[in-house]
Amino acid sequence: MPRVLCCIPDHDFDPTEAATPWHHLTAAGVQVAFATENGAVGACDPRMLTGPLLGMLGAKPDAIAHYQRMAQSEAFQKPLRWRDVQAAQWDALLLPGGHAPGMKPYLESEALRDVIRDFLHQDKAVAAICHGVLALARTIDPVTGVSVLRDRRVTALTRTLEKAGYYTTSWKLGSYFRTYPAWVQDEVEHNLANPQQFDAGAAPWQPFVVRDGRLLTARWPKDAELFAQEFLRLLAEHPD
């Protein structure tokens, strides 16, 4: 069975974007391990479990149930350290997203970028959703001197979605839904050879993913179910 490594920050990752793929992968018999910055047990963004705005905009009940089971699993409770990861030991890399401040060490980590480069250079499957795509966009290939996404077709958290979250909640939550001054889509597009390589999808509420070879990307929690299913299809193409 395939072995998937899920890299997460120590805290503030999105529970739906991590636990929904975990649920589908493990149900299919895929082995999923976890890695955090220094091997501490991770924790999701707690606001997403209760609804960050008057009980709304949070994870759905099924995603919360998946997260609670994932958090109790032995693999989750015994994560690796990013700097100890060897891509050769795994078949695929999973990069969930999230928008709260605890995501910044993940999105700015050179250790995590080393992991990403290792997986891509070995032609391993890589699946990223939401801000997880930003971690990819910021990873520079030392051979070419440009982003590893430079010539790829991708999606990620769109300007429309990020602006909606921010402007709807800023009166109460400030910049909670805006991780950086630049919108995620803008930064990702800046790292592509052509902005048209970014596909925002037909409609925000219609599940959507983009696959380019062995790279799979998605936009936000609403895509997580389809993202998980497509990830399983991708893994099935290269059984161990």
N, C-alpha and C positions, 0 to 999 in steps of 0.2 A: 504493500500500500504506500502511496505517496506520503512524504513527510514535509509538512509546512511549518515555517517559522513565522510567527506573528510578532513584529516589533512594535512596542507601545511605549509611551512616556511613563514616567513614574505615576503621574496622575493627570486627570482632566481629558483623557481620550473619550470619544463618543461611544457610549455603550452599544448602541445599535450597530454601528459600523464595525465593531470588533466582534460582538457576540453573535450577530446573525450569521456571518460567514463561519464562525466557529461551530455554531449549531449544525449547519448543513454539512460542513466538512466532517465533523466527528460522527454525525449520523450515518455518513457514507463510509465510515471506516478509516478516514484519513487521520493520521497522527498530527496533532497540532501542538507545538511547543511555543513558549513565549520568551521574549528577551526585553529587558529594560536597561536603562543607562548603566546602573551599577549592580543589577541583580536584585533590587528591592521588589517586593510584590506590588504590582501596579494597582491603580484604582481609577475608575472612570470619573468623569465630571459628575459630581453628585447632583447638581441642578437638573441634569437631564433625566434623572430618575424620578424627580418630583414635579417637573414642569417648571422651567425658569421664570415664566411670567404667569402668575395667577393660576398655576397648575397646568398651563398650556405650553405647547411647543416642545414638550419633552418626549422621551422614548415611549413607544406603545407598550401595553402590558406584555405581549409575547416577547418583545425584545428585552424587557426588564427581566422576565423569567429566564431567558437564555443567558443574560448577563449574570444573574445570581448563580446559576449552575456553573457557568464558566469560571466565575471567581472562586468557587469552591473546589474546582478540579485540581488534581495534583500538579499538572503541568503549569497551571497559572500560579500556583503557590510556590513553585520552584523555578523561577525564570533564570535564564542565562543573562550574561552581561553582553552588551553590544560588542565590546572590544574582543570578546572571546569567540564570536560567531565565525564559523568556517562554512562558506556557502556549499562546499563540496559535500557536506553532511546532510544537505537538504535538497528537496526538489522544487521548492517554491518559497517566495517571500510574500507576506501579507502586510500591508501598511494601512492601518485604519487612520481616520482623521479625528477631528475635534477642533474646537475654536477657543476654548477657555485658556487663560494664561499659562497653565501647566503644560500646554502643548509646545511652548517656545523652545525649551531645551531639546526637544525631539526634532523640531524643524530647523534648529540651528546647529545640530551636533555633527561634527566631523566624523566621529566614531560611527554614527548611523550611516553617514554618506559612504564610509568605507564598506559597510555591509552591502549597501545598495550597489556600489560599483562591482563588488565581488560577485554578487548574484547575476548581474547583467553581463559581465565579462564571461561568465561560465554558461551563458544562455539558459539560465534558470527562468522559470515562470515568475513574474512579478505582478501582483495585484494591489492597486492603491485606490483609495476612495477619499473624496473630499480634500482635506488638507494633507492627506497622505501623498497626493500627487505633487503638492508643493515641496515635500521632502525630495521627491525625484527631480523636480525642476531645478532645485538648488544644488544638485549633485553634478559636479564637473568631471568630465572624462579627461584624465591627465594626458591622454594621447592626442585628443583633438582640441582641448582647451575650451570646449563648450559643454553645455548641459547634455546629460545623457538622453534628454527628451528632444534634442535639437531637430531630429529628422523623424519624429514619431507623431502619430495621430493620437490625440488624447481628449479626455474631458476632465473636469474637476469642479469644485464649487464655483458656480457661475456668478457673475456680477449681479444678475437679477435676484438670485436667491440670497446672496450675502447682503445686498442692499435691503432687501425685504426684511431679513432678520434684524439687521442693525436699526433701520429707521422705525420699525415697529416697536422695538423694545428699548431704545436708547433713553427715552424719558425716565425709565425705571432702572435699567441695568447698565447704563453708560455704554462703554465700548465692549461689553461682554461678547457680543456677536461679531465683533470686528477685531481679529487677532493682530493685524498689522495695518498701517496707514494705506498701503496698497491693497486693492482687491486681489483675491487669489487668482482669478482669471487673468487679470492684467499681468501679474508676475509670471504666471505660467506661459502666457502668450509671448511675453518678452524673451523667453528662453527657447522659443521655437523658431525654426528657420522662416516660417510664415505663419502669421496669426490664424490663417484659415485652417491650419492643422488642428485647431481647437474646435471641438464640436459641442455646442451647448445643449443639443437635443431639441426635439420638437416642442415639448411642453414640460415645465418643471414637475408636474404631478404625474407624468407618465414615466414609469421606470425606464432607465436608459443607462447603457454602458458603451464604451468604445474598446474594441479589441484591435491591437496592432501587433501581429505576430504573437509572441509570448507575453506581451504586456496588456494588462486589463485595467481600465480605469473607470471610475464612476463619480457621481457628483455629490450626493448627500444621502442621509439615512433612508429616504424614500426609494433609493436605488438598491438598497442592501440585499433584498431578497434575490433580485435578478443578478446582481453582482456575484452573490454566492453560487447561484446555479451556473453561471457562465464560468466561474472559477473552477467548479467541478468538471465541466466539459473540457476546459483547458488542461487540467491535470490528467484527465482520462486519455488524452492524445499521446501522452508520454508516460505510460505506466512503468513502474520500476521493475 
